[in-house]
Amino acid sequence: MSTIQNKVVIIMGASSGIGEATTKRLAQDGAKLVIAARREDRLKALVETLPGAEISFAVADVTKEEQVQAVIDLAVEKYGRVDVLFNNAGIMPTAPLSQKRFSEWRQMLDINIMGVLNGIAAVLPIMQKQKSGQIVTTDSVAGHVVFEQGAVYCGTKFAVRAIMEGLRKEERENNIRSTLISPGTVDTELHMTINDPERRQWVENLQHTIGLKSSDVAEAVAYAISTRETVTVSEIIIRPTQQED
């Protein structure tokens, strides 16, 4: 029997890319899924592709703490517990600092950092009460290596690493596990959040030529979730073979 089977898993940012692929992967293993994202049409379409799965969806913006809380509450109301929260929502509008893109910076801070914190804050009381649980967060190789035009994006990903390590230390005695998934270039819709057309096209070409598939990252998530409760996979870095950084 799969160690993922019957686990209650919440996936934020589930409407495309890594979130969508992970939803499909965990559904195959018999997880009880609650998925959330901003695009209701995408969530409905995803659920319809998984007719045999035990799956619910909710529309939620990770920057709205009450909406994130509602997703957690839905899972608890339906199943009485939460085994795994996967914080997966994120954006990457890269540009040189000299362009002073204040609104982009605020949006990245709000989604990439506060979105993660909102998820942690909402689920932590449940997991503390259970004395068990796992919080998984999509970080990035950009949380380890800084690249030009990515100072703020990389900064958000470095911050997420620090937050998740702090979570591990604070909650280890409650048997709450924290896991970072740090992919390199992945063939997803992330490039669509880049506003500069030339930069967006460059990233899109990179994704299509050497990028990982979302399903590759989903496999890493599934592995981390499948380990015994006495084992914490603190971080998985997963790069395309031809990626330099």
Secondary structure, 3 states (H helix, E strand, C coil): CCCCCCCEEEEECCCCHHHHHHHHHHHHCCCEEEEEECCHHHHHHHHHCCCCCEEEEEECCCCCHHHHHHHHHHHHHHHCCCCEEEECCCCCCCCCHHHCCHHHHHHHHHHHHHHHHHHHHHHHHHHHHHCCEEEEEECCHHHCCCCCCCHHHHHHHHHHHHHHHHHHHHHHHHCEEEEEEEECCECCCHHHHCCCHHHHHHHHHHHHHHCECHHHHHHHHHHHHHCCCCCCCCEEEECCCCCCC
